[in-house]
Amino acid sequence: PQTWEPSELCALLGRNPYMSPFYIALTGASRVVAVRNSNLNMYTRLWCVFELWSAHEQNKPVKVVGPNPSSIDPGETGYSARCSNEGDTRMLRRAIDVRGEKE
């Protein structure tokens, strides 16, 4: 989906990340595999962060495989990560904030 037109991707993902295809599939998974690559730090991509956070929230074991990126800027990872679509960035941070308040 990362190569799709923004309108197509928005239609797939919707406005509630807890109803996204990934989150729905995650609820039925027994474990998660996160694949790193040396070209891009996946923790700078907020959708990746949300997916890993969701796995943790659901007590799913996560196996991380692949090489670490060559450089890591802590100021651009985790909750500070961003999406290419600023609307997605706001939506995901709001979703994490709301769910995090329940803990």
Helices and strands as residue ranges (DSSP letters): H 6-13, G 17-19, H 21-28, E 32-35, G 42-44, H 46-57, E 62-65, G 74-76, G 78-80, H 86-101
